[in-house]
Amino acid sequence: MHFDDRPLSSRACMINLRRLSCPAVAFLYILDRYAETRGWDVDDTLLRGTFFRLAFGRRKQLRKRFRHRKG
């Protein structure tokens, strides 16, 4: 995660949060509390956070596959 002095956009926040390695239930709880703290729509934040996390996991899988083929 990156911590900056300037305010982050919601997209940048989701990009930072997607790297949390915790069970899905804990991740959704964290997103829920984070949305409430930031004053964002909770449902939208849960949806966006889940999408970013799934896309991040898929990207990691693809990179692993390509590294395996290279060797």
Secondary structure, DSSP 8 states (H G I E B T S, - for coil): ----SS---HHHHHHHHTT--S-HHHHHHHHHHHHHHHT--HHHHHHHHHHHHHHHHHHHHHHHHHHHHH-
